[in-house]
Amino acid sequence: MGNGMGNASHDIFWISVDPSLPVATWNRELGFYASAGWTMASADTEFRRLYESGEADYRLLVPNEKSSGALSPFQLTVTAPYQVEYNLELARLSVDPRLPSRLSSTFAFGTKQDAVKAARDARRPAHEVYAFKLERDELTRVHRANFDVVSLMRCATRIASLGAETLDAIGRHYWTGGAELTLDLPSESGFGRRERTTGVTWEYLIEGGLRVLERRH
């Protein structure tokens, strides 16, 4: 997996289009999706060098080193989703910086069933799921990972304080294509704890261009 091509050998993917994002619906109507990193690498020589070498850094926000660490419930609600992505980005840079970043990739699924499930989980209309064909070139990168790990991380970040060692282990699990993952977390009621284990929903992070095959399903 060293070149970032990941573990997807097929070229047909399913994407849940977010109808609330104009750029997503415009691309759907045009019939072509292109990831951010791939687009920049195709157009900008200097960024292409960073992209190919694994030096591209997609983080726009970094933690405040002067923060007191005293987080209110509201602040946790606001920051938890990005904190998950930030921690996963640090893990990607550690495991293999040439893997496609979650902050620049197109998210896709290998089956219509998984894409429809993702759409419903995100409260998007299931009819906004489309089939795409990946048009591979020398800049294309694909990585398969368990999306349910991300869902568990989002939950855990809101209700628990995860140490650096735990975060590193979770990140390595995700970026090396691990399946089920179990975390010991606080329970919803009382002061107890319970183990939570993920399911397995394979998502594909794609740096590349994808063309719509069919309009509606």
Sequence and secondary structure as in RCSB ss.txt:
>XXXX:A:sequence
MGNGMGNASHDIFWISVDPSLPVATWNRELGFYASAGWTMASADTEFRRLYESGEADYRLLVPNEKSSGALSPFQ
LTVTAPYQVEYNLELARLSVDPRLPSRLSSTFAFGTKQDAVKAARDARRPAHEVYAFKLERDELTRVHRANFDVV
SLMRCATRIASLGAETLDAIGRHYWTGGAELTLDLPSESGFGRRERTTGVTWEYLIEGGLRVLERRH
>XXXX:A:secstr
 TTS TT    EEEEE  TT HHHHHHHHHTEEE HHHHHHHH HHHHHHHHHT          TT  S   HHH
HHHHHHHHHHHHHHHHHHHH TTS  TTTSEEEESSHHHHHHHHHHTT  GGGEEEEEEE  TT EEEEEEHHHH
HHHHHHHHH    HHHHHHHHHHHHTT    EEEEE SSTT EEEEE    EEEEEESEEEE  S  
